Amino acid sequence: MNYLKNILSTIKVANACFIPKRNMLKCSINHILNKKIMDRYLRLPMPCNKVLATYVWIDGSGIHLRNKDRILSCTPYTAEAAPNWAFDGSSTGQASTDNSDTVLKPAAVFRDPFRMEPHVLVLCDVYRGDGKADASNHRKFCNDLCEFHRAEEPWFGLEQEYTMLDVDGWGLGWPKGGGFPAVKYEFSYCGIGAKYVAGRDIIECHTRSCLYAGCDFEGTNAEVMHACWEFQIGTTIGIKAPDDMWMARYLMTRVAEDYGVDITFHPKPMGPKHPGVGMHHNFSTKTMRSDGGYKFIEQCVKKLEKSHMRHMKQYSVDEQGNRMRLSGKFETAPFEQFSWGVANRKSSIRIQRSVKAKGKGFFEDRRPAGDCDPYLVCGLLMETCLGPAGGGGGKKCK
């Protein structure tokens, strides 16, 4: 660096700006740690009556996940077989210090791709000390609606977009010092080549981890913005879709941790001049999928239009971020204007051309942000289209 400064000083270059060289992930301690050392300990034989269960839950932020490990005497293959576990909710934004006891109630069990069988990941609901669901627990709301409308067999297909960041908070593979990728975005979507995509190794590891864990993982692709990717969960029936999505989010964050990469689901991480990050929700019911179901789809769209702003306030943990994303640009509809159309990616609700041609199928809600809670969004779609749990427009299954 001093050598370059001397040269530039000699030839009298004015207003020269020196940007120190930074190697990718240089400052990430997770990337620096020698995994070969850890491998020695991973090969140690485990007692046959000891199983590691990693309890995973959503914290008070509504988007970040926490985990802690518990040693069990046998593998819990169902949520009912896994014990409840108390934790300090005051450290996760879910309780006050003077009343901090909160409870993790297992909701779904997955195979652990990091430790492998017989070890497991346990996705949990959070309940307060008084037995009531925590404010961050929207799974109960969603599951109650799934059970109430079971006869309609609600199906969900979820498309999670996300952005990879270096540990300095700047886009993975983006020029350092605040620079932007010198590529045209149309070449990054489903792109190949180091110039157009970044982080493919993480994608491969995440895909295999989700499939091993037991998620209904359906695919992945590079997105329009450099270092932005997408994966899909479903089509899956009922509560399993948002369960799998939350576990897939956890697995993505854990895999990226090994590479020293940060994952953000923020709806507009790189500002207004770059594409945003969403989670499109594809939704259908038995009536929609049956002959003549297109008419019911149109009825549901009209109900969604009436509830538009109520939904928009709950389609992201950061409403202002979603407002920035839904600008009418980059294949989005304006935040406050509801619209729908066939094959129209600039509408709030998109219906595939094949659905209209067949007269039955599903619709896609393109409004939810990348950081939305799929429990909440799936629940709102069922509640609006089918009616609330307990009555008022819904038909209870027997």
Disulfide bonds with the S-S distance in Angstrom:
none
